[in-house]
């Protein structure tokens, strides 16, 4: 696909790297000529120096014939104008990053009236991710599918967990509607089967009904209880989006913000929360605010290193759940195994959202793929298929089907109802089927997941 990207910030860099690796033709527009040259030298892309919102620059970049135009500059207004201009020039799909909470209130208007295909907001996405993580306290990470109706959580199996040491087939149905989709062991990712024996310290990704998944996660880490209170360090845009969600959950909230004016603004806007003016990076100040008495600490300052240190200190002081915002993911490789729990990377969240959208467009052309997701740095793919009448394996119990190795049917959606499959479950016409795979690429149809040597063709 021909893709034009305006903006070479953190999100633009992830997009250039990932999309070029997938053999898309990338044209980057950037005002900073030095940064533009760095990107052209680092990735297999082309580039133009200039303002991505200008008609003549977009024309020179070939926006009139591109498949997707993506505006991810630092300025919301520039992104909106750039996306509108691209749409008028003839770009098939337009995407704009818009971060301001005021604009977020009228995203539907911007999409429908101005013709912008997709409006994305990294802070809003991160707030939703944090909210999901707090709903599943044992989860390191939560992925949402089917518009948030299906969740897949990542948990660590501790020594003594009922799942450790026995084949999965011996636990069938023990935790209700729970499907173990992925196992990560020593950085190796695999799709488990009935013979898989889980070990302590395995990371597993599971899906299922919310109640059963919560019960399952409690078995994994029984010391973690429901999160009823939190301290948020930092009062930026992400905190703004997050507060409204946590207040609806009736959570006890304290925000520590170093900027006095912003602290006053938050206090007026969110009187249900306790807003404190002070430096949340100082251990003495945190102790004065009795932060260790809260169920969770969420570190959301603008400095990654400060967030990491806050979370490490909170864990050592006995806080059961920490959530850390980290934009520079290279830090995490250096700081492996330092005790961080849930890590939120807004730029990566938003880049994944955009890439997911592009892959959905690409895969849906001439196929029955209706949604596409990548997990664990692209090592796992999750596809949602719409089942046609012509599917070769309709109405056969799953236990009798021969699927290709390295994949798993995680969920069936029928008439709006979510079914977590068992051996007796069947795939029917018009179902939506969510499939998890580690080894197969470019599936175009639900039939592609089945072995073709069964004599049923």
C-alpha positions in Angstrom: 0.0 0.0 0.0 1.1 3.6 -0.6 1.1 5.4 2.7 2.0 9.0 3.5 2.9 10.0 7.1 3.0 13.6 8.3 5.1 13.9 11.4 8.4 12.3 12.6 7.8 12.1 16.3 7.7 9.0 18.4 4.5 7.7 16.8 5.8 8.5 13.3 9.0 6.6 14.0 7.2 3.4 15.1 4.9 3.7 12.0 7.8 4.2 9.6 9.7 1.3 11.1 6.8 -1.2 11.3 5.1 -0.3 8.1 8.3 -0.3 6.0 9.1 -3.7 7.4 5.8 -4.9 6.1 6.8 -3.8 2.6 4.5 -0.8 2.3 5.6 2.2 0.3 6.2 5.0 2.9 6.5 8.7 2.2 7.3 10.8 5.2 6.6 14.6 5.5 8.5 16.4 8.2 9.5 20.0 9.0 12.7 19.1 10.8 15.1 18.4 8.0 17.7 16.7 10.3 15.2 14.3 11.7 13.8 13.6 8.3 17.2 12.6 7.0 17.7 10.4 10.1 14.5 8.5 9.3 15.3 8.1 5.6 18.7 6.7 6.5 17.3 4.4 9.2 14.3 3.0 7.4 13.3 2.0 3.9 11.2 5.1 3.2 11.2 8.3 1.1 10.7 11.8 2.5 9.8 15.4 1.8 10.8 18.4 3.8 7.8 20.6 4.6 4.5 21.2 6.4 2.3 18.2 6.1 -0.9 20.3 6.1 0.1 22.3 3.0 -1.6 21.5 -0.3 1.5 21.8 -2.4 3.6 19.6 -0.1 0.9 16.9 0.0 0.6 17.1 -3.8 4.4 16.6 -4.1 4.2 13.7 -1.7 1.6 11.9 -3.9 -1.3 12.1 -1.4 -3.8 12.3 -4.3 -3.0 8.7 -5.2 -2.1 7.2 -1.7 -4.1 4.6 0.0 -3.7 5.9 3.5 -2.7 9.4 4.8 -1.6 9.6 8.5 -1.2 12.9 10.3 0.7 12.5 13.6 2.5 15.8 14.1 2.6 17.3 17.6 -0.1 19.8 16.8 -3.8 18.8 16.8 -4.9 21.6 14.5 -2.2 20.7 12.0 -3.3 17.1 12.0 -6.9 17.9 11.5 -6.2 20.3 8.6 -3.8 17.9 7.0 -6.3 15.0 7.1 -9.1 17.2 5.6 -6.7 18.4 2.9 -5.6 14.8 2.1 -9.2 13.7 1.9 -10.0 16.4 -0.6 -6.9 15.6 -2.6 -8.1 12.0 -3.0 -6.5 9.9 -0.2 -8.7 6.8 0.3 -8.3 6.7 4.1 -7.2 9.5 6.4 -6.1 9.2 10.0 -5.4 12.1 12.4 -3.9 12.1 15.9 -5.9 14.5 18.1 -4.9 14.7 21.8 -6.8 17.7 23.3 -9.7 16.6 25.6 -11.8 19.4 24.2 -11.5 18.0 20.7 -12.3 14.5 22.0 -15.8 15.6 22.8 -16.6 16.1 19.1 -14.7 13.3 17.4 -17.9 12.0 15.8 -18.5 15.4 14.2 -14.9 15.6 13.0 -15.2 12.1 11.4 -18.6 12.4 9.8 -18.6 16.1 8.7 -15.0 16.6 7.8 -14.5 13.1 6.3 -11.6 12.0 8.5 -11.7 8.2 8.5 -10.1 7.6 11.9 -9.3 10.0 14.8 -6.9 8.6 17.4 -5.8 9.9 20.8 -2.8 8.3 22.6 -3.8 9.6 26.0 -7.4 8.4 25.6 -6.2 5.0 24.5 -3.8 4.8 27.4 -6.6 5.8 29.9 -8.8 3.0 28.5 -5.9 0.6 28.9 -5.2 1.6 32.5 -8.9 1.3 33.3 -9.0 -2.2 31.9 -5.8 -3.1 33.9 -7.4 -1.9 37.1 -10.4 -4.1 36.5 -8.1 -7.1 36.3 -5.6 -6.4 39.1 -3.4 -9.5 38.5 -3.1 -8.6 34.8 0.2 -7.2 33.5 -1.6 -6.2 30.3 -5.1 -6.3 28.8 -6.0 -6.4 25.1 -9.5 -5.5 24.1 -11.3 -7.0 21.0 -14.8 -6.7 19.5 -15.2 -3.1 20.7 -14.1 -3.9 24.2 -16.5 -6.9 24.7 -13.8 -9.5 24.6 -10.7 -9.1 26.8 -7.4 -11.0 26.7 -5.3 -10.6 29.8 -1.7 -11.4 30.5 -0.9 -12.9 34.0 2.1 -14.5 35.6 1.7 -18.0 37.1 3.1 -18.0 40.6 4.4 -21.1 42.4 1.5 -23.0 44.0 -1.0 -21.8 41.3 -3.5 -24.7 40.6 -2.5 -24.7 36.9 1.2 -25.3 37.5 2.5 -28.8 36.9 -0.4 -30.5 35.2 -1.5 -30.8 31.6 -4.1 -28.2 30.5 -6.6 -31.0 29.6 -6.8 -31.9 33.3 -8.1 -28.4 34.1 -10.8 -28.3 31.4 -13.7 -26.3 32.7 -12.2 -25.9 36.2 -12.2 -22.1 35.9 -15.4 -21.8 33.8 -15.4 -20.0 30.5 -11.6 -19.4 30.3 -9.5 -20.1 27.3 -5.7 -20.1 27.6 -4.6 -18.6 24.3 -0.9 -17.9 24.6 2.0 -19.1 26.8 5.3 -17.0 27.0 8.2 -19.0 28.5 11.8 -17.7 28.5 10.8 -15.2 25.8 9.4 -18.1 23.6 5.8 -17.7 22.5 3.6 -20.7 21.9 -0.1 -21.7 21.4 -0.8 -24.3 24.1 -2.8 -27.5 23.6 -4.2 -30.1 26.0 -0.8 -31.7 26.6 0.9 -28.4 27.5 2.2 -28.4 31.1 2.4 -24.9 32.6 5.3 -23.9 34.8 5.7 -21.3 37.6 6.7 -17.9 36.1 5.1 -18.6 32.8 3.3 -15.6 31.3 -0.1 -16.7 30.0 -2.7 -14.7 28.0 -6.2 -15.8 28.6 -9.7 -14.8 27.5 -13.1 -15.7 28.8 -16.2 -14.2 30.5 -15.2 -11.3 32.7 -16.2 -13.0 36.0 -14.4 -16.2 35.2 -11.3 -14.4 34.1 -11.2 -12.5 37.3 -11.5 -15.7 39.3 -8.7 -17.2 37.2 -6.4 -14.2 37.7 -7.0 -14.4 41.5 -5.8 -18.0 41.5 -2.6 -16.7 39.7 -1.9 -14.0 42.2 -4.1 -14.5 45.3 -2.5 -11.6 47.2 -4.0 -9.1 44.8 -7.5 -7.9 45.7 -9.9 -5.6 44.0 -8.4 -2.1 43.4 -10.5 0.5 45.3 -8.0 3.3 45.6 -5.2 4.8 43.7 -2.5 7.5 43.7 -1.7 9.2 40.4 1.6 10.9 40.0 1.3 13.6 37.3 -1.6 15.6 36.1 -1.3 15.8 32.3 -3.7 15.0 29.5 -3.7 11.3 30.3 -4.7 11.9 33.9 -7.5 14.2 32.7 -9.0 11.3 30.6 -8.3 8.8 33.3 -10.0 10.6 36.2 -13.5 10.7 34.6 -13.3 6.9 34.2 -12.0 6.1 37.7 -14.6 8.4 39.3 -17.4 6.4 37.6 -15.8 3.3 39.2 -16.3 5.0 42.6 -12.6 4.7 43.2 -10.8 6.7 46.0 -8.3 8.9 44.0 -5.4 11.1 45.0 -3.5 13.1 42.3 -0.1 14.6 43.0 0.7 17.4 40.4 3.9 19.5 40.5 2.4 22.4 38.5 0.2 24.6 40.8 -2.0 26.0 38.1 -2.7 22.6 36.6 -3.4 21.2 40.1 -6.0 24.0 40.6 -7.6 23.2 37.3 -7.9 19.5 38.1 -9.3 20.3 41.6 -12.0 22.5 40.1 -12.8 20.0 37.3 -12.8 16.9 39.5 -14.0 17.8 43.0 -14.6 14.2 43.8 -10.9 13.5 43.8 -8.1 14.8 46.1 -5.7 16.9 44.1 -2.4 17.7 45.8 0.2 20.3 44.7 3.6 18.8 45.2 6.5 16.8 43.8 5.5 13.2 43.5 9.0 12.1 42.6 10.2 12.9 46.2 10.1 9.9 48.5 9.6 12.0 51.6 6.6 13.8 50.0 5.0 10.5 49.0 5.4 9.2 52.5 3.8 12.3 53.9 0.8 11.7 51.7 0.6 8.0 52.9 0.7 6.8 49.4 1.6 3.2 50.5 -1.8 2.9 52.1 -3.5 3.0 48.6 -4.2 -0.2 46.6 -2.4 1.1 43.5 0.1 3.8 42.2 0.0 5.1 38.7 3.1 6.9 37.6 2.3 9.3 34.7 4.9 12.1 34.8 6.5 13.3 31.6 9.8 11.6 32.4 10.2 7.9 31.9 13.0 7.5 34.4 11.0 9.2 37.1 8.0 7.0 36.5 10.1 3.8 36.7 11.7 4.9 40.0 8.3 5.8 41.5 6.8 2.4 40.6 9.9 0.6 42.0 9.7 2.5 45.2 5.9 2.0 45.5 6.4 -1.8 45.1 9.1 -1.8 47.8 6.8 0.1 50.1 4.1 -2.6 49.8 1.8 -1.1 47.1 0.1 -4.1 45.5 -0.4 -2.7 42.0 1.8 -0.3 40.0 1.2 1.0 36.5 4.0 2.8 34.8 3.9 5.1 31.7 7.1 4.5 29.7 7.5 6.1 26.2 11.1 5.0 25.5 10.7 1.2 25.3 14.5 0.8 24.9 14.7 1.6 28.7 12.7 -1.5 29.4 15.3 -3.8 27.8 18.0 -2.2 30.0 15.9 -2.5 33.1 14.6 -6.0 32.7 13.3 -7.7 35.9 13.4 -4.6 38.1 10.0 -5.3 39.5 7.8 -3.2 37.2 4.3 -4.6 36.8 1.9 -3.1 34.2 3.6 -0.8 31.7 1.7 1.7 29.5 3.3 3.1 26.3 0.8 5.6 24.7 2.9 6.0 21.5 3.0 2.2 21.0 -0.7 1.9 21.7 -1.6 4.4 19.1 0.9 3.1 16.6 -0.6 -0.4 17.0 -4.1 1.0 16.6 -3.1 2.6 13.3 -1.2 -0.5 12.1 -4.2 -2.7 13.1 -6.4 -0.4 11.0 -4.1 -0.6 8.0 -3.7 -4.4 8.2 -7.5 -4.7 8.5 -7.9 -2.7 5.3 -5.2 -4.8 3.6 -6.5 -8.1 4.8 -10.2 -7.4 4.2 -9.7 -6.8 0.5 -11.0 -10.0 -1.1 -11.1 -11.9 2.3 -13.4 -12.4 5.2 -11.0 -10.9 7.7 -13.0 -8.2 9.5 -10.4 -7.2 12.2 -6.7 -7.8 12.7 -4.5 -7.4 15.8 -0.8 -7.9 16.5 0.4 -8.8 20.0 3.8 -9.2 21.7 5.8 -7.2 19.2 4.2 -8.9 16.2 4.9 -12.4 17.3 1.2 -13.2 17.7 -1.6 -12.3 15.4 -5.3 -12.2 16.2 -7.8 -12.3 13.3 -11.5 -12.0 13.3 -13.3 -13.8 10.5 -16.8 -13.5 9.2 -18.0 -17.0 8.4 -19.7 -17.5 5.0 -22.3 -20.1 4.0 -19.6 -21.7 1.8 -17.2 -22.5 4.7 -16.1 -26.1 4.4 -16.2 -26.8 8.1 -19.6 -25.6 9.1 -21.6 -27.3 12.0 -18.8 -29.8 12.8 -17.8 -30.1 16.5 -14.5 -28.3 17.1 -13.0 -31.5 18.6 -13.4 -33.2 15.2 -11.8 -30.4 13.2 -8.2 -30.5 12.1 -6.8 -27.0 12.4 -3.3 -26.1 11.4 -0.7 -26.2 14.1 0.2 -23.1 16.0 -3.3 -21.6 16.1 -6.3 -21.6 18.4 -9.9 -20.6 18.1 -10.4 -18.2 21.1 -13.9 -17.0 20.7 -17.1 -17.3 18.6 -19.6 -14.4 18.3 -23.1 -15.4 17.3 -26.0 -13.0 17.1 -24.2 -10.7 19.5 -23.6 -13.4 22.0 -20.0 -14.3 22.9 -19.2 -18.0 23.1 -15.9 -19.3 24.6 -15.5 -22.6 22.7 -15.4 -26.1 24.0 -14.9 -29.3 22.1 -18.6 -29.6 21.4 -18.9 -26.1 20.0 -19.6 -25.6 16.3 -18.9 -22.9 13.8 -22.1 -21.7 11.9 -22.7 -19.4 9.0 -22.6 -15.6 9.8 -20.6 -16.3 13.0 -17.6 -14.1 13.8 -14.6 -16.2 14.8 -11.5 -14.9 16.6 -8.4 -16.9 15.9 -5.0 -16.6 17.6 -1.9 -17.7 15.7 1.9 -17.5 16.1 3.2 -19.1 12.9 0.8 -18.5 10.0 0.5 -15.3 8.1 -1.8 -13.9 5.4 -4.9 -15.9 6.2 -7.6 -14.6 3.9 -10.5 -16.8 4.9 -11.7 -18.9 7.8 -11.1 -22.0 5.6 -7.4 -21.2 5.6 -7.1 -22.2 9.3 -8.0 -25.8 8.5 -5.9 -28.7 7.2 -6.9 -29.6 3.7 -6.1 -33.3 3.7 -9.3 -34.5 5.3 -11.1 -35.4 2.1 -13.9 -32.9 2.8 -13.0 -30.4 0.2 
